[in-house]
Amino acid sequence: MKNVNHSFVFLAHWPSAGSFGLNTDILATNLINLTVVVGVLIFFGKGVLKDLLDNRKQRILSTIRNSEELRRGTIEQLEKARIRLQKVELEADEYRMNGYSEIEREKANLINATSISLEQLEKSKNETLYFEKQRAMNQVRQRVFQQAVQGALGTLNSCLNTELHFRTIRANIGILGAMEWKR
């Protein structure tokens, strides 16, 4: 192993006057290698890189165009939706106004029908009161008449004797007979 290390050290101190040797300076070696690699990449990769960038540019441009078309389509749809919304709002206002008018009309009809019903009920109540008053008056008359007849019969029965009773009956029969004969 000592020989191997020694040979590398020997190669490192080899004189550089016109001969080929191994450079052990890592920073200088990497810089040269990087420059060579970058130069080769630029020379051979320029076309590939340009194609990749052109493809990417075309995709970005087509995406932008598609986005613009979608934006225009969306704006058109939005305008159509706004127009439709205005139309629907106008129809809603019209229905609302018609509804209010119909409600007011129905309210007036209901009030009229109710007032007519109340008038009929009032008339019916007054007629019922009148008939009930007439019936009550007739019942009172009948009772007064019955009491008067009973009182008169009681007075007649107590005051009349049989002979006077028979004379009164004969006189009444005679009056009734004369009335019937005239007819």
SERO-4910 file (N, C-alpha, C, O; in steps of 0.05 Angstrom, whole numbers):
BEGIN
 pado doro    nc1    nc2    nc3   cac1   cac2   cac3    cc1    cc2    cc3    oc1    oc2    oc3
  Met    A     16    -23      0      0      0      0     17     25      0     10     45    -12
  Lys    A     39     23     12     57     45     13     66     52    -15     70     76    -22
  Asn    A     70     32    -31     79     37    -59     57     51    -75     64     68    -92
  Val    A     32     44    -70     10     56    -86      8     85    -78      6    102    -96
  Asn    A      9     91    -52      7    119    -44     31    135    -55     29    158    -63
  His    A     53    123    -54     77    136    -62     76    142    -92     84    164   -101
  Ser    A     64    124   -108     63    129   -136     43    152   -142     48    167   -161
  Phe    A     22    155   -127      3    177   -132     16    203   -124     12    224   -137
  Val    A     32    203   -102     45    227    -94     66    234   -116     70    257   -122
  Phe    A     79    214   -126     99    218   -147     85    230   -172     97    248   -184
  Leu    A     62    221   -178     47    231   -201     38    260   -196     38    276   -214
  Ala    A     32    266   -171     22    292   -165     45    313   -167     39    336   -173
  His    A     70    304   -162     92    323   -164    107    321   -190    130    330   -193
  Trp    A     95    309   -208    107    306   -235    110    333   -247     91    349   -245
  Pro    A    130    339   -259    134    365   -271    115    368   -294    110    350   -309
  Ser    A    103    392   -297     83    397   -317     95    409   -342     79    419   -359
  Ala    A    119    410   -346    131    422   -369    127    404   -393    143    386   -398
  Gly    A    106    408   -407    101    394   -432     92    366   -429     93    351   -449
  Ser    A     85    358   -407     76    330   -404     47    329   -393     37    348   -383
  Phe    A     36    306   -396      9    301   -387     10    291   -358     26    274   -352
  Gly    A     -7    303   -341     -6    295   -313    -34    296   -301    -54    303   -314
  Leu    A    -36    288   -276    -61    286   -261    -63    310   -243    -45    315   -226
  Asn    A    -84    326   -246    -88    350   -229   -103    342   -205   -126    331   -207
  Thr    A    -93    346   -181   -106    338   -157   -120    361   -143   -132    358   -122
  Asp    A   -120    385   -156   -134    408   -145   -164    404   -151   -172    408   -174
  Ile    A   -180    397   -131   -208    390   -136   -224    413   -146   -241    410   -163
  Leu    A   -220    437   -136   -235    460   -144   -230    467   -173   -249    472   -188
  Ala    A   -205    467   -182   -198    473   -209   -208    451   -228   -218    457   -250
  Thr    A   -207    426   -220   -215    404   -236   -246    405   -240   -255    400   -262
  Asn    A   -260    410   -219   -290    410   -221   -299    433   -238   -318    431   -253
  Leu    A   -286    456   -237   -293    479   -253   -289    473   -282   -306    480   -299
  Ile    A   -268    460   -289   -263    453   -317   -283    433   -326   -294    435   -348
  Asn    A   -288    412   -309   -307    391   -317   -335    403   -320   -349    396   -339
  Leu    A   -343    421   -302   -369    434   -304   -371    450   -329   -392    450   -343
  Thr    A   -350    464   -336   -351    481   -360   -354    464   -384   -369    470   -403
  Val    A   -340    441   -385   -341    423   -408   -369    411   -410   -381    410   -431
  Val    A   -380    402   -387   -407    390   -387   -428    410   -395   -446    403   -410
  Val    A   -426    434   -384   -446    454   -391   -444    462   -421   -464    465   -434
  Gly    A   -420    464   -431   -416    470   -459   -428    448   -477   -441    454   -496
  Val    A   -424    423   -470   -435    400   -485   -465    401   -483   -479    396   -503
  Leu    A   -475    405   -459   -504    406   -456   -517    429   -472   -538    425   -485
  Ile    A   -504    452   -472   -515    474   -487   -513    468   -517   -532    474   -532
  Phe    A   -492    457   -526   -489    452   -554   -509    431   -564   -523    435   -584
  Phe    A   -511    408   -550   -528    387   -559   -557    389   -548   -575    380   -560
  Gly    A   -560    402   -525   -586    403   -512   -602    428   -519   -625    431   -511
  Lys    A   -589    446   -535   -603    471   -542   -629    465   -558   -650    476   -552
  Gly    A   -628    447   -576   -651    441   -593   -673    427   -576   -696    434   -578
  Val    A   -664    408   -559   -684    394   -542   -697    414   -523   -721    413   -519
  Leu    A   -680    430   -510   -690    450   -491   -709    470   -505   -730    478   -494
  Lys    A   -701    478   -530   -718    497   -544   -745    484   -551   -766    496   -548
  Asp    A   -744    458   -559   -769    444   -565   -787    442   -540   -811    446   -541
  Leu    A   -774    435   -517   -789    432   -492   -801    459   -484   -825    461   -477
  Leu    A   -786    481   -487   -796    507   -480   -818    516   -500   -838    528   -491
  Asp    A   -815    510   -525   -836    516   -545   -862    501   -539   -883    512   -540
  Asn    A   -859    475   -533   -883    459   -526   -896    470   -501   -921    473   -500
  Arg    A   -881    478   -481   -891    489   -457   -905    516   -462   -927    522   -452
  Lys    A   -892    532   -480   -904    558   -487   -930    554   -501   -950    568   -496
  Gln    A   -931    534   -520   -956    529   -535   -978    519   -516  -1001    527   -518
  Arg    A   -972    502   -497   -991    492   -477  -1002    515   -460  -1025    517   -455
  Ile    A   -984    533   -452   -992    556   -436  -1010    574   -452  -1031    583   -442
  Leu    A  -1002    580   -477  -1019    597   -494  -1046    585   -500  -1066    598   -500
  Ser    A  -1047    558   -505  -1073    545   -510  -1090    545   -484  -1114    548   -485
  Thr    A  -1077    542   -461  -1092    543   -436  -1103    571   -432  -1126    575   -423
  Ile    A  -1087    592   -439  -1097    619   -436  -1120    624   -455  -1140    636   -447
  Arg    A  -1118    614   -481  -1140    617   -500  -1165    603   -490  -1187    614   -491
  Asn    A  -1161    579   -480  -1184    564   -469  -1197    579   -446  -1221    580   -443
  Ser    A  -1179    590   -429  -1190    605   -406  -1205    629   -415  -1226    636   -404
  Glu    A  -1195    643   -435  -1209    667   -446  -1236    659   -458  -1256    673   -454
  Glu    A  -1236    637   -473  -1261    627   -485  -1281    620   -463  -1305    627   -464
  Leu    A  -1272    606   -442  -1289    599   -420  -1299    624   -406  -1322    625   -397
  Arg    A  -1281    644   -403  -1289    669   -390  -1310    683   -406  -1330    693   -395
  Arg    A  -1307    684   -433  -1327    697   -450  -1353    681   -448  -1375    694   -446
  Gly    A  -1352    655   -449  -1376    639   -447  -1390    643   -420  -1414    645   -418
  Thr    A  -1374    645   -399  -1385    649   -373  -1398    677   -371  -1419    680   -358
  Ile    A  -1385    697   -383  -1396    724   -383  -1423    724   -398  -1442    736   -389
  Glu    A  -1424    710   -421  -1449    708   -436  -1470    695   -419  -1493    704   -418
  Gln    A  -1463    673   -406  -1483    659   -389  -1492    677   -366  -1516    677   -359
  Leu    A  -1473    692   -355  -1480    710   -334  -1500    731   -343  -1519    737   -329
  Glu    A  -1495    742   -367  -1513    763   -378  -1540    751   -383  -1561    763   -377
  Lys    A  -1541    726   -395  -1567    713   -399  -1581    708   -373  -1605    712   -371
  Ala    A  -1566    700   -353  -1578    695   -326  -1589    721   -314  -1610    720   -302
  Arg    A  -1574    743   -318  -1584    769   -308  -1609    777   -322  -1628    787   -309
  Ile    A  -1610    774   -348  -1634    780   -364  -1657    763   -354  -1679    773   -350
  Arg    A  -1652    738   -351  -1673    719   -342  -1682    727   -313  -1706    726   -307
  Leu    A  -1663    734   -296  -1670    742   -269  -1688    767   -270  -1708    769   -255
  Gln    A  -1681    787   -287  -1698    811   -289  -1726    804   -298  -1746    814   -288
  Lys    A  -1727    786   -318  -1753    777   -328  -1769    763   -306  -1793    769   -303
  Val    A  -1756    746   -291  -1770    731   -270  -1779    751   -248  -1800    748   -237
  Glu    A  -1762    771   -242  -1769    791   -221  -1793    807   -231  -1811    813   -215
  Leu    A  -1794    814   -256  -1817    829   -267  -1842    812   -265  -1864    821   -257
  Glu    A  -1840    786   -272  -1863    768   -270  -1872    765   -241  -1895    764   -235
  Ala    A  -1852    763   -223  -1859    760   -195  -1873    785   -185  -1892    783   -170
  Asp    A  -1863    809   -193  -1877    833   -185  -1905    834   -196  -1924    842   -183
  Glu    A  -1908    825   -221  -1935    825   -234  -1953    805   -219  -1976    812   -213
  Tyr    A  -1943    782   -212  -1959    762   -197  -1966    773   -170  -1988    770   -159
  Arg    A  -1946    787   -157  -1950    798   -131  -1972    819   -132  -1990    819   -115
  Met    A  -1971    837   -152  -1991    858   -155  -2018    845   -161  -2039    854   -150
  Asn    A  -2018    826   -179  -2044    812   -185  -2054    798   -161  -2078    798   -155
  Gly    A  -2036    786   -146  -2044    772   -121  -2056    792   -101  -2077    786    -89
  Tyr    A  -2043    815    -98  -2054    835    -79  -2081    845    -89  -2099    849    -73
  Ser    A  -2083    849   -115  -2109    858   -126  -2130    837   -121  -2153    843   -114
  Glu    A  -2123    812   -126  -2142    790   -122  -2150    788    -92  -2173    783    -86
  Ile    A  -2130    792    -75  -2136    791    -46  -2155    813    -39  -2174    809    -23
  Glu    A  -2149    837    -49  -2167    860    -43  -2195    855    -54  -2215    861    -40
  Arg    A  -2197    844    -78  -2223    838    -90  -2238    817    -73  -2262    821    -67
  Glu    A  -2223    796    -65  -2236    776    -49  -2244    787    -21  -2265    780    -10
  Lys    A  -2228    805    -11  -2234    817     15  -2260    834     12  -2277    832     30
  Ala    A  -2262    849     -9  -2286    865    -14  -2310    847    -18  -2331    853     -7
  Asn    A  -2307    826    -33  -2329    807    -37  -2338    795    -11  -2362    792     -5
  Leu    A  -2318    787      6  -2324    775     31  -2339    795     50  -2358    787     63
  Ile    A  -2329    820     49  -2342    840     66  -2371    844     57  -2389    846     73
  Asn    A  -2375    846     30  -2402    849     19  -2420    826     26  -2443    829     35
  Ala    A  -2409    801     23  -2425    778     29  -2432    777     59  -2454    769     66
  Thr    A  -2413    785     75  -2418    784    104  -2438    805    112  -2456    800    128
  Ser    A  -2437    829     99  -2457    850    106  -2484    841     97  -2504    847    110
  Ile    A  -2486    829     73  -2512    819     64  -2523    798     83  -2546    798     90
  Ser    A  -2505    779     91  -2513    759    110  -2523    771    136  -2542    762    148
  Leu    A  -2508    791    146  -2516    805    171  -2543    819    168  -2560    818    186
  Glu    A  -2548    831    144  -2574    844    140  -2596    823    139  -2617    827    151
  Gln    A  -2591    801    126  -2611    779    126  -2616    769    154  -2639    763    161
  Leu    A  -2594    765    169  -2598    755    196  -2613    776    213  -2630    768    229
  Glu    A  -2607    801    209  -2621    822    224  -2651    822    217  -2669    824    234
  Lys    A  -2657    819    191  -2685    818    182  -2699    794    193  -2721    795    203
  Ser    A  -2685    771    192  -2696    746    202  -2701    749    232  -2721    740    243
  Lys    A  -2682    762    247  -2685    765    275  -2709    783    281  -2725    777    299
  Asn    A  -2712    805    266  -2735    823    270  -2761    809    264  -2781    812    279
  Glu    A  -2762    793    243  -2786    778    236  -2792    758    258  -2815    755    267
  Thr    A  -2772    744    268  -2776    725    289  -2786    739    315  -2804    729    328
  Leu    A  -2774    761    321  -2783    776    344  -2812    785    341  -2828    784    360
  Tyr    A  -2820    795    317  -2847    803    312  -2866    780    315  -2887    783    328
  Phe    A  -2859    757    303  -2877    734    305  -2879    724    334  -2901    716    343
  Glu    A  -2856    724    348  -2857    715    376  -2874    735    393  -2888    727    411
  Lys    A  -2872    761    387  -2888    781    401  -2917    777    395  -2934    778    413
  Gln    A  -2924    772    369  -2952    766    362  -2962    741    376  -2985    741    386
  Arg    A  -2946    721    376  -2954    696    389  -2958    700    419  -2978    690    430
  Ala    A  -2940    715    431  -2943    720    460  -2968    736    465  -2982    731    484
  Met    A  -2973    756    448  -2997    772    451  -3022    755    448  -3042    758    463
  Asn    A  -3022    737    428  -3045    719    424  -3049    701    448  -3071    696    456
  Gln    A  -3026    691    459  -3029    674    482  -3041    689    506  -3057    679    521
  Val    A  -3031    714    509  -3042    731    531  -3072    736    526  -3088    735    545
  Arg    A  -3079    742    502  -3108    747    495  -3125    723    502  -3146    724    513
  Gln    A  -3114    699    493  -3129    675    498  -3132    670    528  -3154    662    537
  Arg    A  -3111    674    543  -3114    670    572  -3133    690    585  -3150    683    601
  Val    A  -3131    715    576  -3149    735    586  -3178    728    579  -3196    731    595
  Phe    A  -3181    720    554  -3208    712    545  -3219    688    561  -3242    687    569
  Gln    A  -3201    668    564  -3209    644    580  -3216    652    608  -3236    643    619
  Gln    A  -3199    669    620  -3205    677    648  -3231    693    649  -3247    691    668
  Ala    A  -3235    710    629  -3260    726    628  -3284    708    624  -3304    712    638
  Val    A  -3282    688    607  -3304    670    602  -3309    654    628  -3332    650    636
  Gln    A  -3288    644    640  -3292    628    665  -3303    646    687  -3321    637    702
  Gly    A  -3293    671    688  -3305    689    708  -3334    695    702  -3351    695    721
  Ala    A  -3341    699    677  -3369    705    669  -3386    681    674  -3409    683    684
  Leu    A  -3376    656    668  -3391    632    673  -3396    628    703  -3417    620    712
  Gly    A  -3374    633    718  -3377    630    747  -3397    650    758  -3414    643    775
  Thr    A  -3396    675    748  -3416    695    757  -3444    688    748  -3463    690    763
  Leu    A  -3446    679    723  -3473    671    713  -3484    647    728  -3507    646    735
  Asn    A  -3467    628    733  -3476    604    747  -3484    610    775  -3503    599    786
  Ser    A  -3470    629    788  -3478    635    815  -3502    654    816  -3518    653    835
  Cys    A  -3505    671    796  -3527    690    796  -3553    679    783  -3575    687    791
  Leu    A  -3550    662    765  -3574    653    750  -3587    629    764  -3574    611    774
  Asn    A  -3611    630    763  -3625    606    771  -3633    592    746  -3628    602    724
  Thr    A  -3646    570    749  -3653    553    726  -3673    567    707  -3671    564    683
  Glu    A  -3691    581    718  -3712    593    701  -3699    615    684  -3704    617    660
  Leu    A  -3683    632    697  -3669    653    682  -3650    641    662  -3646    652    640
  His    A  -3638    620    669  -3619    606    651  -3634    596    626  -3624    600    604
  Phe    A  -3656    584    629  -3672    574    606  -3681    597    589  -3681    594    564
  Arg    A  -3690    619    601  -3699    642    585  -3676    654    568  -3679    660    545
  Thr    A  -3652    655    580  -3629    666    566  -3622    648    542  -3615    657    521
  Ile    A  -3623    622    547  -3616    603    526  -3637    605    503  -3629    605    480
  Arg    A  -3663    607    510  -3683    609    489  -3680    635    474  -3683    635    449
  Ala    A  -3672    657    487  -3668    682    474  -3645    681    455  -3646    690    432
  Asn    A  -3624    668    463  -3600    665    446  -3606    647    422  -3596    652    400
  Ile    A  -3622    626    427  -3629    608    405  -3646    623    385  -3644    620    361
  Gly    A  -3664    640    395  -3681    656    377  -3664    675    361  -3669    679    337
  Ile    A  -3644    688    373  -3626    707    358  -3611    692    337  -3608    701    314
  Leu    A  -3601    668    344  -3585    652    325  -3603    643    302  -3595    642    279
  Gly    A  -3627    635    308  -3646    626    288  -3653    648    269  -3655    644    245
  Ala    A  -3656    673    279  -3663    696    262  -3640    702    244  -3643    710    221
  Met    A  -3615    699    254  -3592    705    238  -3589    684    216  -3581    691    193
  Glu    A  -3595    660    221  -3592    640    201  -3615    642    181  -3611    636    157
  Trp    A  -3638    650    189  -3661    653    170  -3656    675    151  -3665    673    128
  Lys    A  -3641    696    158  -3635    719    140  -3615    711    119  -3614    723     97
  Arg    A  -3600    692    124  -3580    684    104  -3594    669     82  -3580    660     64
***
